[in-house]
Amino acid sequence: MPFTPFHIGPALLISGLLGKRINFTAIILSSTVIDIRATYCLFAGCLPLHGPLHTYLGATLFALIISAGVYSIKGIFQRITDTFGLFQEYSIPVILSSSLIGTFSHVFLDSFLYTDIIPFWPLNSNPFLALVSSSLVYNACSLSFLIAIGIYLCVYLVKKIPAKN
C-alpha cells in the first residue's frame, strides 16, 4: 500500500471482532512495522521495494521478532492498553497468533497490488497480483477501519454504562 496506515484498518477490525483472543499491540505493530524495509527503500532508492519481509516466510520470521519484543515489554504495553480500557491477554500464544495474523494480512493485501511481491517465495510467482483492483483493496481497508472504530466505540460505551440490578 502506498501508505502503511491503510493496514491498520483490517488489523483493528480483526482485533475488534476477536476481542481478547487477539493482542491489540501485537497485531497493530506487526501489520505496520513490517513495512520498515520498504519505507527505507522508498527513500534510499533500493530495489525491489518490497523484499523478504513481504513473503510469508519473511512475515513468519518477522512475527516471531515482534512477538518476542511485545512479550519482553508486555508490562509497558499492558499499562497503556489498560489505560484505554483495552484489557488484553499477553500470553505467548495470543501474542504470537496476533503477530502472525498482522504480518500475514499485510503480505496478503499487498500481494494484490505490487509486482515485486513474491508471497510464496521460493516459488517465483504471485497468484494474487491484480486479482482485484487497487481501489477495492484501499476501500476495503478504509471501510474496515471505520467498522473497527464503531466496534471499539460500542465496546467502550457498553463498559461505561452501569448495570441495573
C-alpha positions in Angstrom: 0.0 0.0 0.0 1.3 3.5 -0.6 0.6 4.3 3.0 1.3 1.8 5.6 -1.6 3.1 7.9 -4.1 1.5 5.5 -3.1 -1.8 7.1 -4.4 -0.6 10.5 -8.0 -0.9 9.4 -8.0 -4.7 8.8 -5.8 -5.2 11.9 -8.2 -3.2 14.1 -11.2 -4.9 12.7 -9.8 -8.4 13.3 -8.8 -7.3 16.8 -12.2 -5.8 17.5 -14.1 -8.8 16.3 -12.0 -11.4 18.2 -11.5 -9.3 21.4 -9.2 -10.8 24.0 -8.3 -13.7 21.7 -6.1 -11.2 19.8 -3.5 -8.9 21.3 -4.1 -5.4 20.1 -0.5 -4.3 20.4 1.0 -7.2 18.6 -1.4 -7.1 15.6 -1.1 -3.4 15.1 2.7 -3.4 15.3 3.1 -6.5 13.1 0.7 -5.2 10.4 2.5 -1.9 10.1 6.2 -2.2 11.2 6.7 -4.9 8.6 7.0 -2.0 6.1 10.2 -0.8 7.7 12.4 -2.1 4.9 10.0 -0.9 2.2 10.0 2.6 3.8 13.8 2.6 3.9 14.0 1.5 0.3 11.5 4.2 -0.8 13.8 6.9 0.5 17.1 5.2 -0.2 16.2 4.1 -3.7 16.9 0.4 -3.3 15.1 -2.2 -5.3 13.0 -4.3 -5.0 11.0 -2.0 -2.8 9.2 -5.0 -1.1 11.8 -7.5 -0.1 11.9 -10.6 2.1 9.5 -9.4 4.7 6.8 -9.4 2.1 6.9 -13.1 1.7 5.1 -15.5 4.1 8.4 -17.0 5.2 9.8 -13.5 6.0 6.5 -12.5 7.6 6.7 -15.5 9.8 10.2 -14.7 11.0 9.2 -11.0 11.5 6.2 -12.1 13.5 8.5 -14.1 15.8 10.6 -11.0 16.3 7.6 -8.7 17.0 6.2 -11.4 19.4 9.5 -11.5 21.4 9.6 -7.7 21.6 6.0 -7.4 22.7 6.3 -10.1 25.2 9.6 -8.8 26.6 8.0 -5.4 27.4 4.4 -6.6 27.9 4.2 -4.7 31.2 4.6 -1.4 29.5 2.1 -2.3 26.7 -0.4 -3.7 29.3 -0.4 -0.4 31.2 -1.0 1.5 28.0 -3.8 -0.7 26.8 -5.4 -0.9 30.3 -5.4 2.9 30.4 -7.6 2.8 27.3 -9.9 0.1 28.6 -8.4 -2.5 26.2 -7.8 -5.3 28.6 -5.6 -7.6 26.7 -4.1 -11.1 27.0 -0.3 -11.0 27.0 0.3 -14.8 26.8 2.9 -16.1 24.3 0.2 -18.0 22.2 -2.0 -14.9 21.9 0.8 -12.6 21.1 2.3 -14.9 18.5 -1.0 -15.6 16.8 -1.8 -11.9 16.7 1.7 -11.1 15.2 1.2 -13.8 12.5 -2.3 -12.5 11.6 -0.9 -9.0 11.4 2.1 -9.9 9.2 0.2 -12.3 7.0 -2.7 -9.9 6.4 -0.2 -7.3 5.4 1.5 -9.6 2.9 -1.8 -10.8 1.6 -3.2 -7.3 1.0 0.0 -6.0 -0.7 0.1 -9.1 -2.9 -2.8 -7.8 -4.9 -1.1 -4.5 -5.6 2.7 -4.9 -6.2 4.6 -6.7 -8.9 7.7 -7.1 -6.8 6.0 -9.2 -4.1 6.5 -12.9 -4.2 4.4 -14.1 -1.3 5.2 -17.8 -1.5 8.9 -17.4 -2.1 10.9 -19.5 -3.1 8.2 -20.1 -5.6 8.7 -17.3 -8.1 5.1 -16.1 -8.7 2.3 -14.1 -7.2 -1.1 -15.7 -7.7 -2.9 -12.7 -6.1 -1.4 -9.9 -8.3 -4.2 -7.9 -9.9 -7.0 -10.3 -8.9 -8.9 -7.4 -7.5 -8.5 -3.7 -8.2 -6.3 -1.5 -6.0 -9.3 0.8 -5.3 -11.2 -2.2 -3.9 -8.2 -3.1 -1.6 -7.9 0.6 -0.4 -11.7 0.9 0.1 -11.9 -2.4 2.0 -9.1 -1.2 4.3 -10.8 2.2 4.8 -14.2 0.6 5.5 -12.7 -1.9 7.9 -11.1 1.0 9.8 -14.5 2.7 10.1 -16.2 -0.5 11.2 -13.5 -1.2 13.7 -13.8 2.2 15.3 -17.5 1.6 15.6 -16.9 -1.7 17.3 -14.4 -0.2 19.8 -16.7 2.7 20.5 -19.6 0.4 21.2 -17.4 -1.8 23.5 -16.2 1.4 25.3 -19.8 2.7 25.8 -21.1 -0.6 27.0 -18.4 -0.8 29.6 -19.2 2.8 30.8 -23.0 2.1 31.2 -23.7 1.0 34.8 -25.5 -2.4 35.1 -29.0 -2.2 36.5 -29.9 -4.5 39.4 
